[in-house]
Amino acid sequence: MALIIKDRVKEGTVTTGTGAFTLGGAASTFEAFNTYMSNGDTAYYAVVHTASGVDEWEVGLGTWNTGNTLTRTTILSSSNSGNAVSFSSGTKDIFMTYPADRAVIEEPDRSVSFPAGISVTGNVAASGTIDGRDVAADGTKLDGIATSANNYSHPTFNGDDIDILISTLSGASVISALDFNVSTDTNGHVTDANGTVSTRNLTLGDLGYTGATNANNYSHPTGNGNNHVPSNGSSGQFLGYSSAGTAAWVASPTPSTTAGAVGTYLWAYYKVVGGYTSFGSTYAGSSIYSTGTGTYPYSGQAYGDNRGGSQQSGTWRSMGDGSGGASRYGTTLFCRIS
């Protein structure tokens, strides 16, 4: 797949349109493309319609394919404004050329320009300078570099250290400035280093405070939810209600020992025939009567005395479930709540 440039290569073609050219054989005294080209090789070509008055021509880079066709790879110039020409019927001459767009020619001053750079296979011999450098002389210098030129050993040097004492810092004292002084030799190695520290005290302004000078003059808010826990409490006391938003130390409440008082418990019966008491439900004291239990002396069978007892007042909460029958009342434990 090489670029092929040969003299006197010319064939005829009757291809129409913009497709690949089918090559029709070498013209008299010329060579055919396939004499020098293999599948995939490229060559610069020119093709021109042979009919008088037909302005159809094209120059470009073509790729030769097995089967003796030439594909238009790159169009360099043409009668169609640099685009592929759609050739009409008739014979066209197609031949290898050296297009002006790819030509390398000496300028009048004998210089040569390579707009896309230059690629060289093999050795390059030069006398004089290249880009201002004497390549031959510089090459001699390079010959003296050891094969292991990357084995660089940096010289050792003890250098110096920087010791900054901060023993002067205490309380609100802070560093305000650090001044380093470093000396080096001609190789850039540090030969001496020292530093000084400047300090100052922080101010309220440094902390962004713009209020009163006495920043600790704090006033705690008052009112509900802001009062402190009261002092002077003692062991066994509890915080209790004093007034809205205010607590006070109070003694542990003492359970009442008065029979039938609020907060006391009573084993009683609900004096409603067939009545049913439900755990957690409340009942009027007028239907609650005190009762007792006993045991028959001969059989040992327990019984409840639901025939008398004292009628209660207030409101009571049932602490259990009790159900009566057709001729008895339900008995359970009650707690007076009001």
C-alpha positions as CSV (number, residue, x, y, z in Angstrom):
1,M,0.0,0.0,0.0
2,A,2.5,2.5,-1.2
3,L,2.4,5.8,-3.1
4,I,3.4,5.0,-6.7
5,I,4.9,7.6,-9.0
6,K,5.9,6.4,-12.5
7,D,6.5,8.1,-15.9
8,R,4.3,7.5,-18.9
9,V,1.4,5.6,-17.3
10,K,-1.8,6.3,-19.2
11,E,-5.0,4.4,-20.0
12,G,-8.4,5.0,-21.4
13,T,-11.8,4.8,-19.4
14,V,-15.4,5.1,-20.4
15,T,-16.7,5.3,-16.8
16,T,-19.5,7.7,-16.2
17,G,-20.7,9.4,-13.0
18,T,-18.7,9.9,-9.8
19,G,-17.8,6.2,-9.1
20,A,-14.5,4.4,-9.4
21,F,-12.8,4.5,-12.8
22,T,-12.7,1.2,-14.7
23,L,-9.3,1.2,-16.5
24,G,-9.5,0.2,-20.2
25,G,-5.9,-0.7,-20.9
26,A,-2.7,1.3,-21.7
27,A,-2.6,3.8,-24.5
28,S,-0.2,3.3,-27.3
29,T,3.5,3.7,-26.2
30,F,2.3,4.0,-22.5
31,E,2.2,1.7,-19.5
32,A,-0.9,0.5,-17.6
33,F,-1.5,1.3,-13.9
34,N,-1.4,-2.4,-13.0
35,T,2.1,-2.6,-14.4
36,Y,3.4,-0.9,-11.2
37,M,0.5,-1.0,-8.7
38,S,-0.8,-3.7,-6.3
39,N,-4.1,-3.7,-4.5
40,G,-4.4,-0.8,-2.1
41,D,-1.5,1.2,-3.7
42,T,-2.2,4.9,-4.4
43,A,-1.1,7.3,-7.2
44,Y,-1.8,10.8,-8.2
45,Y,-4.0,10.8,-11.3
46,A,-5.4,13.2,-13.9
47,V,-8.5,12.4,-16.0
48,V,-9.9,14.4,-18.9
49,H,-12.7,13.9,-21.3
50,T,-11.4,13.5,-24.9
51,A,-14.5,14.9,-26.6
52,S,-14.1,18.3,-28.2
53,G,-15.9,21.0,-26.3
54,V,-16.6,18.9,-23.2
55,D,-15.0,20.6,-20.2
56,E,-14.7,17.7,-17.7
57,W,-11.5,17.1,-15.9
58,E,-10.2,16.1,-12.5
59,V,-6.9,15.7,-10.6
60,G,-6.6,13.7,-7.4
61,L,-5.2,10.8,-5.4
62,G,-6.6,7.5,-6.4
63,T,-6.4,3.9,-4.9
64,W,-5.8,1.0,-7.3
65,N,-8.0,-2.0,-6.6
66,T,-7.8,-5.6,-7.8
67,G,-9.9,-5.8,-10.9
68,N,-8.1,-2.9,-12.5
69,T,-10.2,0.0,-11.0
70,L,-9.1,3.3,-9.5
71,T,-11.1,4.7,-6.6
72,R,-11.2,8.5,-6.2
73,T,-9.6,8.8,-2.7
74,T,-9.0,12.6,-2.6
75,I,-10.0,15.2,-5.1
76,L,-7.3,18.0,-5.4
77,S,-8.8,20.0,-8.2
78,S,-11.5,19.6,-10.9
79,S,-13.8,21.3,-13.3
80,N,-16.5,20.9,-10.6
81,S,-15.0,23.5,-8.2
82,G,-12.7,20.9,-6.6
83,N,-15.4,18.3,-6.2
84,A,-15.8,14.9,-7.8
85,V,-16.9,15.3,-11.5
86,S,-19.9,13.3,-12.7
87,F,-18.4,12.3,-16.1
88,S,-20.6,12.0,-19.1
89,S,-20.4,9.2,-21.7
90,G,-17.5,9.0,-24.0
91,T,-13.8,8.1,-23.7
92,K,-11.6,9.8,-21.0
93,D,-7.8,9.7,-20.8
94,I,-6.5,8.9,-17.3
95,F,-2.8,9.0,-16.4
96,M,-0.4,9.3,-13.5
97,T,0.7,12.9,-12.8
98,Y,2.6,15.1,-10.4
99,P,-0.1,17.6,-9.2
100,A,0.9,21.2,-8.5
101,D,-0.9,20.9,-5.1
102,R,1.6,18.3,-4.0
103,A,4.7,19.4,-5.9
104,V,8.0,20.3,-4.0
105,I,9.9,22.8,-6.1
106,E,12.9,25.1,-5.4
107,E,12.1,28.8,-4.9
108,P,14.1,31.3,-7.0
109,D,16.5,31.6,-3.9
110,R,17.0,27.8,-4.0
111,S,15.0,27.3,-0.8
112,V,12.3,24.6,-0.5
113,S,9.2,24.8,1.7
114,F,7.5,21.8,3.2
115,P,4.1,23.1,4.5
116,A,3.2,19.8,6.2
117,G,6.6,18.9,7.5
118,I,9.0,16.3,6.2
119,S,9.5,12.6,6.9
120,V,12.8,11.0,6.1
121,T,13.7,7.3,5.9
122,G,17.4,6.6,6.2
123,N,20.3,8.9,7.2
124,V,20.4,12.6,6.7
125,A,23.8,14.2,5.9
126,A,24.0,18.0,6.4
127,S,26.8,20.5,6.0
128,G,26.3,23.9,7.6
129,T,23.6,24.6,10.2
130,I,20.0,23.5,10.6
131,D,17.8,26.1,12.3
132,G,21.0,27.9,13.3
133,R,22.6,24.9,14.9
134,D,25.8,23.1,13.8
135,V,24.5,19.5,13.8
136,A,27.9,17.9,13.2
137,A,29.5,19.8,16.1
138,D,26.6,19.2,18.5
139,G,26.6,15.5,17.5
140,T,30.3,15.3,18.6
141,K,29.3,16.7,22.0
142,L,26.6,14.1,22.3
143,D,29.0,11.3,21.5
144,G,30.8,12.1,24.8
145,I,27.8,11.4,26.9
146,A,27.8,8.1,28.7
147,T,25.3,5.5,27.8
148,S,23.8,5.7,31.3
149,A,23.2,9.4,31.0
150,N,20.2,9.3,33.2
151,N,22.2,8.1,36.2
152,Y,22.3,11.5,37.8
153,S,23.6,11.9,41.3
154,H,22.6,15.1,43.0
155,P,25.4,16.5,45.2
156,T,24.7,16.1,49.0
157,F,24.7,19.1,51.3
158,N,23.7,19.4,54.9
159,G,22.0,22.7,54.4
160,D,20.3,24.4,57.4
161,D,17.0,24.4,59.1
162,I,14.6,27.0,60.3
163,D,13.8,27.1,64.0
164,I,10.8,29.2,64.9
165,L,10.2,29.6,68.7
166,I,6.6,30.1,69.8
167,S,7.3,30.2,73.5
168,T,6.1,33.8,73.5
169,L,2.6,32.8,72.6
170,S,0.1,32.6,75.5
171,G,-3.5,33.5,76.2
172,A,-4.8,35.8,73.4
173,S,-1.3,36.2,71.9
174,V,-1.1,35.1,68.2
175,I,1.5,35.2,65.4
176,S,1.1,38.4,63.3
177,A,4.0,37.9,61.0
178,L,6.7,35.3,60.0
179,D,10.0,36.6,58.4
180,F,12.2,33.9,56.8
181,N,15.7,34.6,55.6
182,V,17.3,31.9,53.4
183,S,20.8,32.1,51.9
184,T,22.0,29.8,49.1
185,D,25.2,29.1,47.3
186,T,25.8,29.3,43.5
187,N,24.3,25.9,43.0
188,G,21.1,26.9,44.8
189,H,21.8,24.9,47.9
190,V,20.6,26.4,51.2
191,T,23.6,27.5,53.3
192,D,21.8,29.4,56.0
193,A,18.2,29.9,57.2
194,N,16.6,31.8,60.0
195,G,13.4,33.4,60.8
196,T,11.7,35.8,63.2
197,V,8.2,35.8,64.7
198,S,6.1,38.8,65.4
199,T,3.1,38.5,67.8
200,R,0.1,40.5,68.9
201,N,-3.0,40.1,71.1
202,L,-6.4,39.3,69.6
203,T,-9.1,41.9,69.9
204,L,-12.9,41.6,69.9
205,G,-12.8,43.3,66.4
206,D,-10.6,40.4,65.1
207,L,-13.4,38.0,66.1
208,G,-16.0,40.1,64.3
209,Y,-17.6,41.5,67.5
210,T,-18.9,45.1,67.1
211,G,-21.0,45.4,70.2
212,A,-20.2,46.6,73.7
213,T,-16.6,46.4,75.0
214,N,-17.7,44.2,78.0
215,A,-18.6,41.2,75.9
216,N,-19.3,39.1,79.0
217,N,-22.2,41.2,80.2
218,Y,-24.8,38.6,79.3
219,S,-28.4,38.9,80.4
220,H,-30.3,35.7,80.5
221,P,-33.9,36.0,79.2
222,T,-36.8,35.7,81.6
223,G,-40.3,34.4,81.4
224,N,-41.9,31.0,80.8
225,G,-39.4,28.5,79.6
226,N,-36.3,30.5,80.5
227,N,-36.2,30.3,84.3
228,H,-33.4,28.4,86.0
229,V,-33.9,25.4,88.3
230,P,-34.5,26.8,91.8
231,S,-31.8,26.5,94.4
232,N,-32.1,25.2,98.0
233,G,-33.6,21.8,97.2
234,S,-32.9,18.9,99.5
235,S,-32.8,15.1,99.4
236,G,-36.2,13.4,98.8
237,Q,-37.7,16.5,97.2
238,F,-39.1,16.9,93.7
239,L,-39.6,19.7,91.3
240,G,-43.3,20.7,91.4
241,Y,-45.5,23.4,90.0
242,S,-45.3,26.8,91.6
243,S,-46.8,29.2,89.0
244,A,-46.8,29.6,85.2
245,G,-43.3,28.9,84.0
246,T,-41.9,28.6,87.5
247,A,-41.0,25.4,89.4
248,A,-40.4,24.9,93.1
249,W,-38.9,22.1,95.3
250,V,-41.7,20.1,97.0
251,A,-41.7,17.2,99.3
252,S,-42.7,13.7,98.1
253,P,-46.5,13.4,98.2
254,T,-47.8,11.2,101.1
255,P,-50.5,8.8,100.1
256,S,-53.9,9.5,101.9
257,T,-54.9,7.0,104.6
258,T,-58.4,8.3,104.8
259,A,-60.9,5.6,103.7
260,G,-62.7,6.6,100.5
261,A,-60.4,9.6,99.8
262,V,-59.3,10.4,96.3
263,G,-56.4,8.1,95.4
264,T,-57.4,5.3,97.7
265,Y,-58.4,1.8,96.6
266,L,-61.5,-0.2,97.7
267,W,-62.7,-3.8,97.2
268,A,-66.3,-3.1,96.5
269,Y,-69.3,-4.3,94.5
270,Y,-71.2,-2.6,91.8
271,K,-74.7,-2.5,93.1
272,V,-76.5,-3.1,89.8
273,V,-78.2,-6.6,89.5
274,G,-76.4,-8.4,86.7
275,G,-74.2,-5.3,86.3
276,Y,-70.8,-5.7,84.6
277,T,-67.8,-3.6,85.4
278,S,-65.1,-3.2,82.7
279,F,-61.4,-2.6,83.4
280,G,-60.6,1.1,83.1
281,S,-64.2,2.3,83.0
282,T,-65.5,4.9,85.5
283,Y,-68.5,4.6,87.7
284,A,-70.5,6.8,90.1
285,G,-69.8,6.3,93.8
286,S,-73.5,6.1,94.4
287,S,-73.4,2.6,92.8
288,I,-70.2,1.5,94.6
289,Y,-70.5,-0.3,98.0
290,S,-67.8,-1.6,100.2
291,T,-67.8,-5.3,100.7
292,G,-65.8,-8.1,102.2
293,T,-64.9,-11.8,101.8
294,G,-65.1,-14.7,104.1
295,T,-64.8,-18.6,104.3
296,Y,-67.4,-21.1,105.4
297,P,-66.1,-22.8,108.6
298,Y,-66.9,-26.4,107.6
299,S,-66.4,-26.5,103.9
300,G,-63.6,-23.9,103.6
301,Q,-65.4,-22.4,100.6
302,A,-64.9,-18.6,100.1
303,Y,-67.7,-16.2,99.7
304,G,-68.2,-12.5,99.1
305,D,-70.5,-10.4,101.2
306,N,-72.5,-8.3,98.8
307,R,-75.5,-7.7,101.0
308,G,-74.5,-4.5,102.9
309,G,-71.5,-2.2,103.0
310,S,-71.2,1.5,102.8
311,Q,-72.3,3.5,99.8
312,Q,-69.4,5.6,98.3
313,S,-69.3,9.1,96.8
314,G,-67.3,10.7,94.0
315,T,-66.2,8.9,90.9
316,W,-64.3,5.6,90.8
317,R,-62.4,3.7,88.2
318,S,-62.7,-0.1,87.9
319,M,-59.3,-1.8,88.2
320,G,-60.6,-5.2,87.0
321,D,-63.5,-6.9,85.3
322,G,-66.5,-8.0,87.4
323,S,-69.8,-9.5,86.4
324,G,-73.0,-10.1,88.4
325,G,-75.7,-12.7,87.9
326,A,-79.4,-12.7,88.1
327,S,-79.3,-12.3,91.9
328,R,-75.8,-11.0,92.7
329,Y,-73.6,-8.1,92.0
330,G,-70.2,-7.9,90.3
331,T,-67.3,-7.4,92.7
332,T,-63.8,-6.0,91.9
333,L,-61.1,-3.5,92.9
334,F,-61.9,0.2,92.4
335,C,-59.8,3.4,92.7
336,R,-61.4,6.8,93.6
337,I,-60.3,9.4,91.0
338,S,-62.4,12.4,92.1
